[in-house]
Amino acid sequence: MHSIAITERGVTLVEMLVTIVIVSILAAIAVPSYQDYVRRSERQKGAACLMDISKQVQAFQQRRNVYPTSLTQVGFASATATCRENTRYTVTLTNETTGPACSGSGLDRYQLTAQPTSGSTQVKDGFLRLTQCFDGTAQRYRELGNNQW
């Protein structure tokens, strides 16, 4: 009988270690980049949420000729609101403004602030504000470093 030599070739420990190192390096690059992408995407959703609530506040002002002092006046269940598509921010309404100054005072302006919910990835990003002045000037800015959104 003839014996057939069977050669089995497996993966060596060195080859496996090299593969693990390469995958680890790629993951170390990709994961933070992906997290940054998600954070920017959620920031844009937060800005859109502010604009949607701003439309409701403007509609209230058109009907009553005064800006509301609370989000409950425009149909929200409480003084703080979250948008359906974005629960990473909590929105509040005030009639006092900080940041870029508006002329006039009191109920002729409002400010919506989207504060990141604690524990969310948006905490690193800071909060968003939309200030609306009585003269129709909308001033949108991010509080963290005053970067435009």
Backbone torsions as a table, in degrees:
resi	resn	phi	psi	omega
1	MET	NA	143.4	177.0
2	HIS	-91.8	132.5	175.6
3	SER	-95.3	134.0	178.8
4	ILE	-97.6	126.2	-179.6
5	ALA	-81.3	119.7	178.1
6	ILE	-103.2	121.8	177.4
7	THR	-104.8	122.8	177.6
8	GLU	-101.3	131.8	-180.0
9	ARG	-117.8	121.6	178.2
10	GLY	-113.4	-176.1	178.4
11	VAL	-91.8	129.7	179.7
12	THR	-81.5	162.3	179.7
13	LEU	-61.9	-37.6	179.8
14	VAL	-65.0	-43.9	178.3
15	GLU	-62.0	-40.1	179.4
16	MET	-66.2	-41.8	178.7
17	LEU	-64.1	-40.6	177.4
18	VAL	-62.2	-42.7	178.5
19	THR	-62.5	-43.6	179.7
20	ILE	-64.1	-40.4	178.8
21	VAL	-63.6	-44.0	179.6
22	ILE	-63.1	-45.8	178.9
23	VAL	-63.0	-39.3	179.6
24	SER	-64.4	-42.0	178.6
25	ILE	-64.0	-44.3	178.5
26	LEU	-62.2	-40.4	178.4
27	ALA	-66.8	-38.0	179.9
28	ALA	-64.6	-27.7	177.8
29	ILE	-85.5	-42.9	-172.1
30	ALA	-74.9	-40.5	-174.4
31	VAL	-63.4	-50.0	177.9
32	PRO	-62.3	-36.3	177.9
33	SER	-63.7	-42.3	178.1
34	TYR	-65.6	-41.7	179.0
35	GLN	-63.2	-38.4	176.9
36	ASP	-64.9	-40.2	177.4
37	TYR	-61.4	-44.2	179.3
38	VAL	-63.7	-42.3	179.9
39	ARG	-62.0	-43.9	178.2
40	ARG	-65.1	-39.1	178.2
41	SER	-63.1	-44.0	178.7
42	GLU	-67.1	-32.9	175.8
43	ARG	-62.8	-42.5	178.6
44	GLN	-65.2	-37.2	175.6
45	LYS	-65.6	-37.7	177.0
46	GLY	-64.0	-40.9	177.5
47	ALA	-65.0	-40.6	177.6
48	ALA	-64.6	-37.1	176.9
49	CYS	-61.2	-45.1	177.6
50	LEU	-59.5	-41.3	179.8
51	MET	-66.5	-38.9	178.3
52	ASP	-64.3	-45.2	179.1
53	ILE	-66.9	-35.4	177.2
54	SER	-60.0	-38.8	177.2
55	LYS	-62.1	-39.6	178.3
56	GLN	-67.1	-38.7	177.6
57	VAL	-65.9	-40.7	178.3
58	GLN	-64.2	-40.0	177.6
59	ALA	-62.5	-40.8	176.6
60	PHE	-60.7	-44.8	-179.5
61	GLN	-63.9	-36.8	178.5
62	GLN	-65.3	-38.0	-179.7
63	ARG	-75.5	-39.0	-171.1
64	ARG	-107.1	-9.2	-179.2
65	ASN	63.6	25.1	175.1
66	VAL	-154.4	147.9	177.9
67	TYR	-76.7	146.9	177.9
68	PRO	-69.2	156.9	177.1
69	THR	-101.3	-8.1	179.9
70	SER	-150.6	153.6	178.1
71	LEU	-69.4	-18.4	176.9
72	THR	-65.1	-27.2	179.2
73	GLN	-70.9	-20.0	179.8
74	VAL	-105.1	12.4	171.3
75	GLY	109.3	2.1	177.5
76	PHE	-85.3	154.0	-175.6
77	ALA	-72.5	-25.8	-179.9
78	SER	-140.6	178.6	-178.4
79	ALA	-72.8	-14.0	174.2
80	THR	-115.2	149.2	-176.6
81	ALA	-135.2	154.3	168.6
82	THR	-127.9	146.8	176.7
83	CYS	-82.3	150.7	-178.3
84	ARG	-58.2	-43.2	-174.9
85	GLU	-85.2	-4.5	-177.7
86	ASN	-145.7	102.5	178.7
87	THR	-99.9	12.6	-179.9
88	ARG	-87.0	-6.2	176.9
89	TYR	-127.9	146.8	171.9
90	THR	-115.2	127.6	-174.0
91	VAL	-102.9	135.3	174.4
92	THR	-126.5	158.6	-179.3
93	LEU	-121.1	132.7	172.3
94	THR	-135.1	160.3	175.3
95	ASN	-100.4	-4.2	174.1
96	GLU	-95.8	145.0	-178.0
97	THR	-118.6	148.8	171.5
98	THR	-126.4	167.1	-177.8
99	GLY	84.7	-140.5	-179.3
100	PRO	-55.9	128.9	-173.9
101	ALA	-77.2	143.2	171.9
102	CYS	-105.8	146.6	172.6
103	SER	-77.5	155.2	-177.0
104	GLY	85.0	-178.8	-178.7
105	SER	-155.8	171.1	172.8
106	GLY	73.3	-131.8	-170.0
107	LEU	-85.0	13.3	177.3
108	ASP	-94.7	13.5	179.3
109	ARG	-156.4	166.7	175.2
110	TYR	-151.6	164.0	179.0
111	GLN	-139.3	126.5	174.1
112	LEU	-102.8	131.6	179.8
113	THR	-123.2	125.2	176.0
114	ALA	-102.7	105.0	-179.1
115	GLN	-94.6	130.7	178.0
116	PRO	-61.0	138.6	176.1
117	THR	-70.7	142.4	-176.6
118	SER	-63.6	140.1	-179.7
119	GLY	88.6	-10.3	179.5
120	SER	-84.6	165.5	179.4
121	THR	-69.6	-14.2	-177.2
122	GLN	-78.4	-11.2	-177.7
123	VAL	-57.3	-39.3	178.8
124	LYS	-64.8	-22.7	-172.3
125	ASP	-85.2	-14.1	-176.8
126	GLY	83.3	-174.8	-178.7
127	PHE	-110.7	162.9	-177.7
128	LEU	-107.5	145.2	176.3
129	ARG	-133.9	145.2	170.8
130	LEU	-126.8	122.3	179.0
131	THR	-111.6	128.6	178.8
132	GLN	-119.0	122.2	-179.6
133	CYS	-97.6	159.8	-176.4
134	PHE	-61.1	-26.0	-178.3
135	ASP	-82.4	6.0	177.4
136	GLY	90.9	0.2	-179.7
137	THR	-77.5	118.6	176.5
138	ALA	-98.4	126.7	179.0
139	GLN	-117.2	111.2	-178.5
140	ARG	-109.2	129.7	176.2
141	TYR	-157.6	156.3	172.4
142	ARG	-90.3	136.8	-179.6
143	GLU	-67.8	-36.1	-176.8
144	LEU	-72.7	98.6	177.7
145	GLY	76.0	7.5	-179.4
146	ASN	53.1	32.2	175.6
147	ASN	-74.9	139.0	179.8
148	GLN	-68.7	146.0	173.0
149	TRP	-120.5	NA	NA
